[in-house]
Amino acid sequence: MKTRTFLSNRPKLLAGLSFMAALAAIFMPSESPAAAQAKPPADPAASADKADLNAAAAANPPAAAVIKKTEISNFEFWHVQCDQYVDANLGRKCIGRLPVFRQNTQQLVAVLVIAQDDSKQWQLRIVIPTSLSVVDGGSIAFDGSAGKPQTFVIETCEPAACSSSLPLDANLAKVLQNSNKVSLGWTGLDHNPVKLDFEIKGVQQALKAVMG
């Protein structure tokens, strides 16, 4: 595991929203991937800075949301970013991300995100391309729960990415801690099923780093 610390006075969006805004800019519609893999970002510092710049262009954060220190860590396939805010009331906020790439082309095809929502409830967010049937929603299965699929509805769609979220309660956290692989599925606009099978190495360490 590698950790980097950065000092910054730049205003930023709160954890999950900044990433969602940046992600929408880099997703590209594609045909159904035959195989996928997860891998850590080549340069977490550069990735975080790019996300911050894209997010800042998309919205104006509260004046109080000013970062004085950022720590970025990699745990196997997971990328964790923790921001310490100047405003003591905001405290320290962390977010975990696992990007999933098409094996042959290295195209980003999905992202799992561990973060808090506006109500400070922990969520497992699922981000996938817009080339899907929103009505049909999707499904996710963890080998730590005997591979039993759990369905989810599509909650929001940006120009190039749609997302959903599952409450990251004690039960789901336990499932994640006991899982090595995930199967993610949805229905494409052509009515054909799309399925991604990928590893989530480092999820145990990422959960601990993000949620404490």
SEBAPA-333878 format. One record per residue (C-alpha): residue in three letters; x, y, z. Coordinates in steps of 0.25 Angstrom, whole numbers, plus 5000, padded with zeros to 4 digits. Layout:
BEGIN
<"ALA" <X Y Z>>
...
This chain:
BEGIN
<"MET" <5000 5000 5000>>
<"LYS" <5005 5014 4996>>
<"THR" <5000 5027 5002>>
<"ARG" <5003 5041 4997>>
<"THR" <5000 5054 5005>>
<"PHE" <4996 5067 4998>>
<"LEU" <4994 5081 5003>>
<"SER" <4984 5089 4997>>
<"ASN" <4975 5102 4998>>
<"ARG" <4966 5099 4986>>
<"PRO" <4951 5098 4988>>
<"LYS" <4946 5084 4985>>
<"LEU" <4933 5077 4984>>
<"LEU" <4929 5067 4995>>
<"ALA" <4934 5053 4993>>
<"GLY" <4925 5045 4984>>
<"LEU" <4919 5057 4976>>
<"SER" <4933 5062 4971>>
<"PHE" <4936 5048 4966>>
<"MET" <4923 5046 4959>>
<"ALA" <4925 5059 4951>>
<"ALA" <4938 5055 4947>>
<"LEU" <4934 5041 4943>>
<"ALA" <4923 5046 4934>>
<"ALA" <4934 5053 4925>>
<"ILE" <4942 5041 4923>>
<"PHE" <4932 5030 4920>>
<"MET" <4930 5026 4906>>
<"PRO" <4918 5018 4900>>
<"SER" <4923 5004 4895>>
<"GLU" <4917 4991 4891>>
<"SER" <4915 4980 4902>>
<"PRO" <4929 4976 4908>>
<"ALA" <4932 4961 4907>>
<"ALA" <4942 4962 4919>>
<"ALA" <4947 4972 4929>>
<"GLN" <4957 4974 4940>>
<"ALA" <4960 4984 4951>>
<"LYS" <4973 4990 4953>>
<"PRO" <4979 5002 4962>>
<"PRO" <4981 5015 4955>>
<"ALA" <4995 5017 4949>>
<"ASP" <4997 5030 4956>>
<"PRO" <4987 5033 4967>>
<"ALA" <4992 5047 4969>>
<"ALA" <4989 5051 4955>>
<"SER" <4976 5044 4955>>
<"ALA" <4971 5051 4967>>
<"ASP" <4976 5065 4962>>
<"LYS" <4968 5062 4948>>
<"ALA" <4956 5059 4956>>
<"ASP" <4957 5071 4964>>
<"LEU" <4958 5080 4952>>
<"ASN" <4947 5074 4944>>
<"ALA" <4938 5075 4957>>
<"ALA" <4941 5089 4959>>
<"ALA" <4937 5093 4945>>
<"ALA" <4923 5086 4947>>
<"ALA" <4919 5093 4960>>
<"ASN" <4923 5103 4971>>
<"PRO" <4926 5096 4984>>
<"PRO" <4922 5103 4998>>
<"ALA" <4932 5113 5002>>
<"ALA" <4935 5105 5015>>
<"ALA" <4939 5092 5007>>
<"VAL" <4953 5096 5006>>
<"ILE" <4964 5085 5007>>
<"LYS" <4976 5087 5015>>
<"LYS" <4982 5072 5013>>
<"THR" <4979 5061 5004>>
<"GLU" <4984 5047 5006>>
<"ILE" <4983 5037 4994>>
<"SER" <4986 5022 4996>>
<"ASN" <4985 5009 4987>>
<"PHE" <4980 4996 4993>>
<"GLU" <4982 4986 4982>>
<"PHE" <4971 4990 4972>>
<"TRP" <4965 5001 4981>>
<"HIS" <4968 5015 4981>>
<"VAL" <4965 5023 4994>>
<"GLN" <4965 5038 4995>>
<"CYS" <4964 5045 5009>>
<"ASP" <4962 5060 5010>>
<"GLN" <4964 5068 5023>>
<"TYR" <4956 5081 5022>>
<"VAL" <4960 5094 5028>>
<"ASP" <4946 5095 5034>>
<"ALA" <4946 5086 5046>>
<"ASN" <4931 5084 5045>>
<"LEU" <4934 5076 5032>>
<"GLY" <4945 5068 5038>>
<"ARG" <4951 5057 5030>>
<"LYS" <4944 5051 5018>>
<"CYS" <4949 5038 5010>>
<"ILE" <4944 5032 4998>>
<"GLY" <4948 5018 4991>>
<"ARG" <4948 5015 4977>>
<"LEU" <4950 5003 4968>>
<"PRO" <4951 5005 4953>>
<"VAL" <4947 4993 4944>>
<"PHE" <4954 4993 4930>>
<"ARG" <4951 4984 4918>>
<"GLN" <4963 4974 4917>>
<"ASN" <4966 4976 4903>>
<"THR" <4965 4991 4901>>
<"GLN" <4967 4996 4915>>
<"GLN" <4954 5004 4914>>
<"LEU" <4947 5008 4926>>
<"VAL" <4934 5001 4927>>
<"ALA" <4929 5002 4941>>
<"VAL" <4933 5008 4955>>
<"LEU" <4930 5004 4969>>
<"VAL" <4930 5015 4979>>
<"ILE" <4930 5014 4995>>
<"ALA" <4925 5028 5000>>
<"GLN" <4915 5035 5009>>
<"ASP" <4903 5042 5003>>
<"ASP" <4897 5055 5007>>
<"SER" <4891 5049 5020>>
<"LYS" <4905 5043 5024>>
<"GLN" <4900 5029 5021>>
<"TRP" <4910 5020 5015>>
<"GLN" <4907 5015 5001>>
<"LEU" <4913 5005 4991>>
<"ARG" <4911 5013 4978>>
<"ILE" <4910 5006 4964>>
<"VAL" <4914 5015 4952>>
<"ILE" <4912 5009 4938>>
<"PRO" <4911 5015 4924>>
<"THR" <4898 5021 4919>>
<"SER" <4897 5010 4908>>
<"LEU" <4887 5002 4916>>
<"SER" <4872 5000 4918>>
<"VAL" <4869 5010 4930>>
<"VAL" <4855 5003 4932>>
<"ASP" <4862 4989 4934>>
<"GLY" <4872 4994 4944>>
<"GLY" <4883 4984 4948>>
<"SER" <4888 4974 4957>>
<"ILE" <4901 4971 4965>>
<"ALA" <4906 4958 4972>>
<"PHE" <4917 4956 4981>>
<"ASP" <4924 4942 4983>>
<"GLY" <4924 4945 4998>>
<"SER" <4909 4943 4998>>
<"ALA" <4909 4930 4989>>
<"GLY" <4907 4939 4977>>
<"LYS" <4893 4942 4979>>
<"PRO" <4889 4954 4971>>
<"GLN" <4884 4967 4977>>
<"THR" <4876 4976 4967>>
<"PHE" <4877 4991 4967>>
<"VAL" <4870 5002 4960>>
<"ILE" <4876 5013 4952>>
<"GLU" <4876 5026 4961>>
<"THR" <4883 5037 4952>>
<"CYS" <4888 5038 4939>>
<"GLU" <4899 5049 4934>>
<"PRO" <4902 5051 4919>>
<"ALA" <4911 5039 4919>>
<"ALA" <4909 5031 4932>>
<"CYS" <4898 5025 4940>>
<"SER" <4898 5022 4955>>
<"SER" <4891 5014 4966>>
<"SER" <4894 5012 4981>>
<"LEU" <4893 5001 4991>>
<"PRO" <4892 5004 5006>>
<"LEU" <4906 5000 5011>>
<"ASP" <4900 4994 5024>>
<"ALA" <4907 4984 5034>>
<"ASN" <4902 4972 5025>>
<"LEU" <4907 4978 5012>>
<"ALA" <4920 4982 5018>>
<"LYS" <4922 4967 5023>>
<"VAL" <4919 4962 5009>>
<"LEU" <4929 4971 5003>>
<"GLN" <4940 4967 5014>>
<"ASN" <4937 4952 5010>>
<"SER" <4937 4954 4995>>
<"ASN" <4948 4953 4984>>
<"LYS" <4940 4955 4972>>
<"VAL" <4927 4963 4967>>
<"SER" <4918 4960 4956>>
<"LEU" <4911 4973 4950>>
<"GLY" <4900 4972 4940>>
<"TRP" <4890 4981 4932>>
<"THR" <4882 4981 4919>>
<"GLY" <4888 4989 4908>>
<"LEU" <4879 4998 4899>>
<"ASP" <4880 4987 4888>>
<"HIS" <4873 4978 4899>>
<"ASN" <4885 4969 4900>>
<"PRO" <4890 4966 4914>>
<"VAL" <4903 4971 4918>>
<"LYS" <4911 4964 4929>>
<"LEU" <4924 4968 4936>>
<"ASP" <4932 4959 4945>>
<"PHE" <4944 4965 4952>>
<"GLU" <4952 4964 4965>>
<"ILE" <4951 4973 4976>>
<"LYS" <4965 4971 4982>>
<"GLY" <4968 4980 4994>>
<"VAL" <4954 4983 4998>>
<"GLN" <4956 4979 5012>>
<"GLN" <4967 4989 5014>>
<"ALA" <4959 5000 5006>>
<"LEU" <4947 4998 5015>>
<"LYS" <4955 5000 5027>>
<"ALA" <4962 5012 5021>>
<"VAL" <4950 5019 5017>>
<"MET" <4940 5015 5028>>
<"GLY" <4950 5014 5039>>
